[in-house]
Amino acid sequence: QVQVVESGGGLVQAGGSLRLSCAASGRTWGSYAMGWFRQAPGKEREFVASISRSGVSTSYADSVKGRFTISRDNAKNMVYLQMNSLKPEDTAVYYCAGSGTTGQAVSTMSRYDYWGQGTQVTVSS
C-alpha cells in the first residue's frame, strides 16, 4: 500500500523555523521525484519545492527561494522541508507528494500521483 505521511507542522512566530518531514512507503520512492505543495485558506494549492530522485536537482517557488530547503534520504524513504525566516504568508496546509512517472524535480501538480493528508503550518506575526 502506497502511503505518504507528513509531520512537523505547528505554530511558529514570524522569523522562526520549522522542519517538515515526509515518510513514504509502499514503492521504490528513490526512483521518483518528490515535492512539497501548500494551500492557504481560500486559495488554490501551489507548488513550494521539489527534488529529483537522486537529490541532486531541486526546484523552488520564487516566494520561498533562499528560505526553504528540500532534501531527501532515499535509504529511509524520507523527504524534508527546512523552512527558515518564516512569514505570516507562509501559513498553509503543507502537502508532500510523490511522482508516479518522473525522477526530475518538476513543479507541475499533475505530475504527482501520491499525496499525503497535509500538515498545518501557522506563522504568527
N, C-alpha and C positions, 0 to 999 in steps of 0.2 A: 504494500500500500504506500503510495507516494504521499509524503507529508512535508509541509513547510511550516515551521513554528517560530514566530518572533518572540523576543523577550527584551527587557531592558528599558522599556519606556517609563515615563514618570513625569513628575513636576520639577521644574528647574527654573531658577531665576535667569533673566537675560544676562548674557555673558558667560554663562555656565556651560558645562559639558555633559554629554550622555553618550553611552556606548550601547548601541543596539546589537543584538545577536540574532542569528537565524540558523536554526537547526534543520537540516534537510535529510530526508531518508527515503528509502524505497526505490532508488535508482542510482545510476552512476553519475552523481552530480558533478564530478570532476571533469566530465566531458562537455559540460554546457555552461553558458553564461548565466550569471545571477544578477539580480538587480534590486534596487530599493525604489519604491514609489511612495507618494503620500497624498492624503486627501484631507483638506481642511473643510470645516463646516460650510456648506453652501457652495463649494467649489468642486471642480472635476478633479479626478485623480491625475497626478502629474509625476513625471519622471524626476528622480533625485540623483541616482548614481547606478552604474553598472560595472561589472568586472568580467573579463574574459575567463575562459575555462582554466587557463594557466595562471591567471592572476597578474600577468604582465601588463595587460592593457586595461585601462579604466576610462570611464566617461562620467562627466558630471553636468548637472544643470548649472547654468550661469549663476543662479541665485545661491548656490551652496559652494561653488568653486572656491578653494582656498580655506574653507572652514570645515568641510566634511571630508572624510577619507573612508573609502570602501576597501575591504580586504577579505581574503578567504583562506581557509585552511582545508585543503582537499582531503587530507588524511583524516580529519574529523568531520567532514561534511558540514562545515560551518562557514557562515558569511557574517561579516561585521560591518557596522557603520559607526565610525567615530565622529561625533558631532561636537564641534567646538564653537565658541563665540556665538552661542545660540541667541536667536532673536525671537520676539513675540510672533512674528510672521512665520516662524518655523513650526508653530503649533499645528498639529495634524495627527491623523492616524497614519502610522508608517507601516507599509506592507513590504514584505520580502517576496520575491518572485523568482522562479526558475524557468529558463527557456527549455522547450522541448525539441528545438531544432538547430540552434546555433551555439557556437562556442565563442562568438565575438561579442564584445561589450556594446550591445545595441541599446538604444533608448526608447524604441517603439514598444508601446504596451502590448500590442498584438503579437509580438514575438515571444511573449512569456505565457506559458501554459499552466504553470503551477503557482498557486498563490496561498499565502498564509492568511490568518484571520485578522492580522493587524495588531499593532501596539500603540497606545496613545502617548503622544509626547505633548506636554503643555509647558510653554515658556511664559513666565510671568514677567511683567515689566516693572 
